[in-house]
């Protein structure tokens, strides 16, 4: 059974009299433990695909399932719970809360879900990503690479089934980006999670078990 499966997915956006079809009858399956890189130019629909799989946006038509169970029409509260418990997210912008320490940013998903927190578990994951010494600092005291490593720990802290990453190295220089990607892949492999990553950077395809290319809302 596929971990996540889209069936005949359509996503349209309407502005005034103009309708844009971002996903055009797209079907796709992601499997447990694989690293999938989704390549495409700007406007190809790759970020829309990531957003609907992660429950950040809803389909116009079609179906999307997690472990065979549809979540296409989940209510906001149901979808929020599933995002907290099953998914992790990493974006180009780090989205760290400036008034919280690095440690507090990392455990935010657990606090939202009223889950028990073991600092030693956070420290272990932080150490594997080379960020353990920064736990009591604030985001503005970190480099860009350190901020993205913090975001990676935050995404992994609830042991999700799927990590969704949208241009995770887009704000980093080449060397830092490569270091962060290596850490991300290693951490995801250790967790046994699935990673779905969208990018326009062809070089990131070398990290993938499978590469998917998109154009005009379709797989090519």
C-alpha positions in Angstrom: 0.0 0.0 0.0 1.2 3.5 -0.8 1.8 5.9 2.1 0.3 8.9 0.3 -1.7 8.6 -2.9 -3.2 11.3 -5.1 -5.9 10.2 -7.5 -6.9 12.3 -10.5 -6.0 15.5 -8.5 -7.2 18.9 -9.8 -6.4 22.2 -8.2 -7.7 25.4 -9.7 -7.3 29.0 -8.6 -9.7 31.7 -9.9 -8.8 35.4 -9.9 -11.6 37.5 -11.4 -12.5 35.9 -14.7 -9.2 34.0 -15.0 -8.9 30.4 -13.8 -5.5 28.7 -13.5 -5.2 25.0 -13.2 -2.2 24.3 -11.0 -2.7 20.6 -10.9 -4.2 18.9 -14.0 -5.6 15.5 -13.3 -2.4 14.4 -11.5 -2.0 10.9 -9.9 1.0 10.1 -7.8 2.0 7.7 -5.0 4.7 8.1 -2.3 6.0 5.1 -0.4 7.3 4.6 3.1 10.9 5.6 3.6 11.7 7.0 0.2 13.2 10.3 -0.7 11.4 12.0 -3.6 12.6 15.1 -5.3 10.0 17.0 -7.4 11.6 19.2 -10.0 10.0 22.0 -12.1 10.2 25.6 -13.1 8.4 28.3 -11.3 4.6 27.9 -12.0 4.9 24.2 -12.8 2.6 23.3 -9.9 5.2 21.7 -7.7 4.6 23.8 -4.6 0.8 23.4 -5.0 1.4 19.6 -5.1 3.3 19.7 -1.9 0.7 21.9 -0.2 -2.2 19.6 -1.1 -0.3 16.5 0.0 0.5 18.2 3.3 -3.0 19.4 3.9 -2.1 23.1 3.6 -4.4 23.5 0.6 -7.5 21.6 -0.6 -8.2 20.0 -4.0 -10.7 21.3 -6.4 -11.5 17.6 -7.3 -9.9 14.2 -7.0 -8.8 12.3 -3.9 -5.8 12.2 -1.6 -5.2 9.4 0.9 -2.8 8.6 3.8 -2.3 4.8 4.2 -5.4 4.2 2.2 -7.6 6.6 4.2 -8.9 9.7 2.4 -8.3 13.1 3.9 -9.5 15.1 1.0 -12.4 16.6 2.8 -11.1 16.8 6.4 -12.4 19.7 8.5 -9.9 22.2 9.7 -9.6 20.7 13.2 -9.0 17.2 11.7 -6.5 18.4 9.2 -4.6 20.4 11.9 -4.3 17.3 14.1 -3.0 15.2 11.2 -0.4 17.8 10.2 0.8 17.9 13.8 0.9 14.2 14.3 1.8 12.7 10.9 3.6 15.5 8.9 6.6 17.7 9.3 7.3 20.8 7.2 10.5 22.6 6.1 10.3 25.8 4.0 12.7 28.1 2.3 11.9 30.7 4.9 12.7 29.2 8.3 9.5 30.5 10.1 11.1 30.5 13.5 9.4 32.5 16.2 11.8 35.3 17.2 10.8 35.6 20.8 11.3 31.8 21.5 14.7 30.1 22.0 15.9 27.6 19.6 14.8 24.8 22.0 11.3 26.3 22.4 11.0 26.6 18.6 11.9 23.0 18.2 9.3 21.7 20.7 6.5 23.9 19.5 4.7 21.1 17.6 4.7 19.0 20.8 3.4 21.8 22.9 0.5 22.4 20.4 -0.4 18.7 20.7 0.0 18.5 24.5 2.6 15.8 24.2 5.2 14.9 26.8 8.6 16.5 26.2 11.9 14.9 27.0 14.8 17.4 26.7 17.3 14.6 26.2 15.4 13.5 23.1 15.6 17.0 21.7 19.2 17.2 22.5 20.0 13.9 20.8 18.3 15.0 17.6 19.8 18.4 17.8 23.3 16.9 18.2 22.8 14.8 15.1 22.2 18.0 13.2 25.1 19.9 14.8 22.8 22.4 16.6 22.9 21.2 20.2 25.1 24.0 21.4 22.6 26.6 20.2 19.5 25.4 22.1 19.4 28.4 24.5 20.0 31.1 21.9 17.4 33.0 19.9 16.9 32.8 16.1 18.5 36.2 15.4 21.7 34.9 17.0 22.0 32.0 14.5 23.4 31.8 11.0 21.0 30.9 8.1 22.3 27.3 8.1 21.7 27.0 11.9 18.2 28.4 11.5 17.4 25.8 8.9 18.8 23.0 11.0 16.5 24.2 13.8 13.6 24.1 11.4 14.6 20.5 10.5 14.6 19.4 14.1 11.2 21.0 14.6 9.9 19.1 11.6 11.3 15.8 12.9 10.5 16.2 16.6 7.1 14.5 16.4 8.5 11.5 14.4 6.3 12.2 11.4 5.5 9.7 8.6 6.2 12.4 5.9 8.5 15.4 5.7 7.4 18.0 3.2 10.3 20.4 2.1 9.8 23.4 -0.2 13.1 24.7 -1.5 14.8 24.0 1.9 18.2 25.3 0.7 16.9 28.3 -1.3 18.1 30.9 1.2 21.5 29.3 1.8 24.8 29.6 0.0 26.1 26.6 -2.0 28.3 25.1 0.7 25.9 25.7 3.6 23.1 24.3 1.5 25.0 21.1 0.8 25.8 20.7 4.4 22.1 21.2 5.5 20.9 18.8 2.8 23.3 16.1 3.9 22.1 16.5 7.5 18.4 16.5 6.4 18.8 13.3 4.4 20.7 11.5 7.2 18.1 12.5 9.7 15.2 11.4 7.6 16.8 8.1 6.8 17.4 7.5 10.6 13.7 8.3 11.3 12.5 6.0 8.5 10.3 8.9 7.3 9.4 9.7 3.7 10.8 13.0 2.3 9.0 14.8 -0.5 11.0 17.8 -1.6 10.2 20.4 -4.3 12.9 22.4 -5.9 14.1 23.9 -9.2 17.7 23.0 -8.3 18.7 20.0 -10.5 21.6 19.2 -8.3 19.4 18.2 -5.4 18.1 15.3 -7.5 21.3 13.4 -6.6 19.9 13.0 -3.1 16.7 11.3 -4.3 15.5 7.7 -4.5 13.1 8.9 -7.2 12.9 12.1 -9.2 9.6 13.5 -10.5 9.4 16.3 -13.0 6.4 18.7 -13.4 5.3 21.0 -16.1 1.9 22.8 -16.3 0.4 20.9 -13.4 1.3 17.5 -14.8 4.0 14.9 -14.4 6.3 14.6 -17.3 
